[in-house]
């Protein structure tokens, strides 16, 4: 996401519409008033807010200036940072041919964020493919996987499951029916093929909601 384009009003709407996990539920306490107080400090975008809350000293200063409890701001920081998943090393997609992955690593493309930026360059299908000698089928698989791992909570394994269930992109997940998605993932994971846990209907609704913010970029 481009945090510069997301206003605090947008952020407030996202938090309000999110099915927050219990530990984040206190964010709803006086949310409009707290967002208004932050805006009075000229904190107008998500990018501004991330920058201010990253530094503990700045967080304390913002707490003093706005009257917002520092613990609340710490919780808010955790919530907004969860919107920006850490990239995964390409080696984490370990079911793909690792010799092909190594070609990318040698070219300086080491993680999912690097890769996603490369393939958004219009020249990647000619210049990049020719320079690395990478197998184009592997590239197409990685493109789908790295797109999906941009979604909050989606790991390489979850991305693999989504593709096996015919959800090949963030936009595809955003358009999904929650019950159909849940049933498809349960079917794909039958016999604990991918992991021993279970993705429930509530989890699927959260995935769809999170994916929708990427699909609307």
C-alpha positions as CSV (number, residue, x, y, z in Angstrom):
1,X,0.0,0.0,0.0
2,X,1.0,3.6,-0.6
3,X,0.8,5.0,2.9
4,X,1.1,8.5,1.6
5,X,-2.3,8.2,-0.1
6,X,-4.1,6.9,3.0
7,X,-5.6,9.6,5.1
8,X,-6.4,9.3,8.8
9,X,-10.1,9.2,7.8
10,X,-9.3,6.2,5.7
11,X,-7.4,4.6,8.6
12,X,-10.3,5.2,10.9
13,X,-12.7,3.6,8.4
14,X,-10.5,0.6,8.1
15,X,-10.2,0.1,11.8
16,X,-13.9,0.5,12.3
17,X,-14.7,-2.0,9.6
18,X,-12.1,-4.6,10.7
19,X,-13.1,-7.6,12.8
20,X,-10.4,-6.8,15.3
21,X,-8.8,-9.6,17.3
22,X,-9.6,-9.2,21.0
23,X,-6.3,-7.7,22.0
24,X,-6.9,-4.9,19.5
25,X,-10.5,-4.2,20.4
26,X,-9.5,-1.2,22.7
27,X,-8.6,0.7,19.5
28,X,-12.3,1.4,19.1
29,X,-12.5,3.4,22.4
30,X,-12.9,7.0,21.4
31,X,-11.4,6.4,18.0
32,X,-12.9,9.4,16.2
33,X,-11.7,11.8,18.9
34,X,-8.2,10.3,18.9
35,X,-7.9,10.6,15.1
36,X,-9.1,14.2,15.4
37,X,-6.4,14.9,18.0
38,X,-3.7,13.4,15.8
39,X,-4.9,15.5,12.9
40,X,-4.6,18.7,15.0
41,X,-0.9,17.8,15.3
42,X,-0.6,17.8,11.5
43,X,-0.5,14.1,11.3
44,X,-2.7,13.6,8.2
45,X,-1.7,10.4,6.5
46,X,-0.9,6.8,7.5
47,X,2.7,7.5,6.4
48,X,2.9,10.4,8.8
49,X,1.5,8.3,11.6
50,X,3.8,5.4,11.0
51,X,6.8,7.7,11.1
52,X,5.8,9.4,14.3
53,X,5.0,6.2,16.1
54,X,8.1,4.3,15.1
55,X,10.3,6.2,17.5
56,X,9.5,5.7,21.2
57,X,10.5,9.3,22.1
58,X,8.2,10.7,19.4
59,X,5.4,8.4,20.5
60,X,5.7,9.8,24.0
61,X,5.8,13.3,22.7
62,X,2.6,12.6,20.6
63,X,1.0,11.2,23.7
64,X,1.7,14.3,25.6
65,X,0.6,16.7,22.8
66,X,-2.6,14.9,22.1
67,X,-3.6,13.5,25.5
68,X,-3.8,10.0,24.0
69,X,-2.5,7.3,26.3
70,X,0.9,6.0,25.2
71,X,-0.3,2.4,25.5
72,X,-3.1,3.2,23.1
73,X,-0.6,4.6,20.6
74,X,1.5,1.5,21.0
75,X,-1.5,-0.6,20.2
76,X,-2.3,1.6,17.2
77,X,1.2,1.2,16.0
78,X,1.0,-2.6,16.2
79,X,-2.3,-2.5,14.2
80,X,-1.0,-0.3,11.4
81,X,2.3,-2.1,11.1
82,X,0.3,-5.4,10.6
83,X,-0.9,-3.8,7.4
84,X,2.6,-4.0,6.0
85,X,3.7,-7.7,6.2
86,X,7.4,-8.3,6.2
87,X,8.6,-9.7,2.8
88,X,9.4,-13.4,2.6
89,X,12.8,-14.7,1.3
90,X,12.2,-16.3,-2.1
91,X,13.8,-19.5,-0.6
92,X,10.7,-19.8,1.6
93,X,8.8,-20.9,-1.5
94,X,10.7,-24.1,-1.1
95,X,8.4,-26.3,-3.3
96,X,9.6,-24.3,-6.4
97,X,12.8,-25.3,-8.2
98,X,15.5,-23.9,-6.0
99,X,18.0,-23.7,-8.9
100,X,15.7,-21.2,-10.5
101,X,15.2,-19.3,-7.3
102,X,19.0,-19.1,-7.0
103,X,19.2,-17.3,-10.4
104,X,17.0,-14.6,-8.9
105,X,19.0,-14.3,-5.7
106,X,22.2,-13.9,-7.7
107,X,20.5,-11.1,-9.6
108,X,19.8,-9.3,-6.3
109,X,16.1,-10.3,-6.1
110,X,16.1,-12.0,-2.7
111,X,12.6,-11.6,-1.3
112,X,9.0,-11.3,-2.2
113,X,9.1,-7.4,-2.1
114,X,12.1,-7.3,-4.4
115,X,10.4,-9.7,-6.8
116,X,7.1,-7.9,-6.8
117,X,8.7,-4.6,-7.7
118,X,10.7,-6.2,-10.5
119,X,7.7,-7.8,-12.2
120,X,5.8,-4.5,-12.1
121,X,8.4,-3.0,-14.4
122,X,7.1,-3.2,-18.0
123,X,10.5,-4.4,-19.2
124,X,10.8,-7.4,-16.9
125,X,9.5,-9.9,-19.4
126,X,12.3,-9.1,-21.9
127,X,15.3,-7.6,-20.1
128,X,15.1,-9.4,-16.8
129,X,14.2,-12.8,-18.1
130,X,16.9,-12.6,-20.8
131,X,19.6,-11.5,-18.3
132,X,18.8,-14.2,-15.7
133,X,17.8,-17.1,-17.8
134,X,15.0,-17.8,-15.3
135,X,12.3,-20.3,-16.3
136,X,9.2,-18.2,-17.2
137,X,6.8,-20.8,-15.6
138,X,8.6,-20.3,-12.3
139,X,8.3,-16.6,-12.7
140,X,4.6,-16.8,-13.3
141,X,4.2,-19.0,-10.2
142,X,6.3,-16.5,-8.1
143,X,4.3,-13.6,-9.3
144,X,1.0,-15.1,-8.1
145,X,2.6,-16.2,-4.8
146,X,4.2,-12.8,-4.1
147,X,1.0,-11.0,-4.9
148,X,-0.9,-13.1,-2.4
149,X,1.7,-12.7,0.3
150,X,1.1,-8.9,0.3
151,X,-2.2,-9.7,2.0
152,X,-2.1,-9.4,5.8
153,X,-1.6,-12.8,7.5
154,X,-0.9,-14.7,4.2
155,X,2.3,-16.8,4.5
156,X,4.0,-18.7,1.6
157,X,2.1,-21.8,2.7
158,X,-1.3,-20.0,2.8
159,X,-0.5,-18.5,-0.6
160,X,0.1,-22.0,-2.0
161,X,-3.2,-23.2,-0.5
162,X,-5.0,-20.2,-2.1
163,X,-3.6,-21.0,-5.5
164,X,-4.5,-24.6,-5.1
165,X,-8.0,-23.4,-4.4
166,X,-8.0,-21.3,-7.6
167,X,-7.6,-17.9,-5.8
168,X,-4.6,-16.7,-7.8
169,X,-4.3,-13.0,-6.8
170,X,-5.1,-10.5,-4.1
171,X,-8.0,-9.2,-6.3
172,X,-9.3,-12.7,-6.6
173,X,-9.3,-13.1,-2.8
174,X,-10.9,-9.7,-2.4
175,X,-13.8,-10.8,-4.7
176,X,-14.3,-14.2,-3.0
177,X,-17.3,-15.4,-1.1
178,X,-16.2,-16.1,2.5
179,X,-18.1,-19.4,2.8
180,X,-16.9,-20.6,-0.6
181,X,-13.3,-19.6,0.3
182,X,-13.5,-21.3,3.6
183,X,-14.8,-24.5,2.1
184,X,-12.2,-24.5,-0.6
185,X,-9.3,-24.1,1.9
186,X,-10.7,-26.8,4.1
187,X,-10.9,-29.1,1.1
188,X,-7.4,-28.3,0.0
189,X,-6.0,-28.9,3.5
190,X,-7.9,-32.2,3.9
191,X,-5.8,-34.7,5.9
192,X,-3.6,-31.8,7.1
193,X,-1.8,-31.7,3.8
194,X,-0.4,-28.2,4.4
195,X,-0.8,-27.6,8.2
196,X,-2.5,-29.0,11.2
197,X,-4.6,-26.0,12.1
198,X,-7.8,-24.8,10.5
199,X,-8.8,-21.6,8.7
200,X,-12.3,-20.7,9.9
201,X,-15.0,-18.6,8.4
202,X,-14.0,-15.6,10.5
203,X,-10.4,-15.9,9.3
204,X,-11.6,-16.0,5.7
205,X,-13.7,-12.9,6.2
206,X,-10.6,-11.1,7.6
207,X,-8.5,-12.2,4.6
208,X,-11.1,-11.0,2.1
209,X,-11.3,-7.6,3.9
210,X,-7.6,-7.2,4.0
211,X,-7.2,-8.2,0.4
212,X,-9.8,-5.6,-0.6
213,X,-7.4,-2.8,0.4
214,X,-4.8,-4.1,-2.0
215,X,-7.3,-4.7,-4.8
216,X,-8.4,-1.0,-4.6
217,X,-4.9,0.4,-5.1
